[in-house]
Amino acid sequence: MNAGTAIPLNPGIIDTDMLRSCFGGAAESYPAPDEWARRAAPFLLRLSARDNGRPLTVE
């Protein structure tokens, strides 16, 4: 990506301590940070200038 690229990114919902403080046990139905990272990394690495300005969500 070049310096002029901005991509608004919604990471989705991730099972973190903060989420557990709000969702309680229901938070475990969402991916743990390491699971999310394994799924998100390839997605993030594929982003390019053509995604500039497109709101995206890691799914």
Phi and psi in degrees as a GROMACS rama.xvg file:
@    title "Ramachandran Plot"
@    xaxis  label "Phi"
@    yaxis  label "Psi"
@TYPE xy
-95.5026  175.177  ASN-2
-65.5784  -18.0299  ALA-3
-96.746  15.4461  GLY-4
-98.782  131.37  THR-5
-134.042  125.707  ALA-6
-126.218  110.206  ILE-7
-68.9785  124.502  PRO-8
-125.062  123.47  LEU-9
-93.7431  116.024  ASN-10
-73.8296  -9.32107  PRO-11
84.5194  -166.434  GLY-12
-103.187  129.764  ILE-13
-124.224  135.529  ILE-14
-72.2955  96.7332  ASP-15
-122.072  171.349  THR-16
-58.3273  -39.1419  ASP-17
-64.4353  -42.5502  MET-18
-63.388  -41.2827  LEU-19
-62.4174  -31.5365  ARG-20
-68.407  -22.7573  SER-21
-100.022  -42.6549  CYS-22
-97.1793  -10.9449  PHE-23
61.804  -140.878  GLY-24
-63.9248  -21.577  GLY-25
-65.1497  -18.8566  ALA-26
-62.2194  -26.5591  ALA-27
-69.9238  -8.57125  GLU-28
-80.917  -3.90438  SER-29
-104.978  158.994  TYR-30
-67.2303  143.021  PRO-31
-69.7636  159.068  ALA-32
-54.0595  -41.5868  PRO-33
-68.5969  -37.133  ASP-34
-65.3031  -44.2269  GLU-35
-60.3904  -43.8571  TRP-36
-62.5703  -39.9709  ALA-37
-63.4157  -34.9707  ARG-38
-80.7346  -37.4675  ARG-39
-78.2744  -34.105  ALA-40
-55.4742  -50.8941  ALA-41
-61.3409  -38.0717  PRO-42
-60.6191  -47.9178  PHE-43
-65.472  -38.0024  LEU-44
-69.2655  -21.6117  LEU-45
-83.8639  -10.1229  ARG-46
-65.542  145.883  LEU-47
-147.753  -177.163  SER-48
-58.9568  -26.4471  ALA-49
-66.7952  -16.9573  ARG-50
-88.4948  -0.2073  ASP-51
-51.8539  124.686  ASN-52
81.185  -8.60456  GLY-53
-82.4753  122.512  ARG-54
-71.3709  122.99  PRO-55
-121.811  156.975  LEU-56
-129.595  134.519  THR-57
-76.9677  120.476  VAL-58
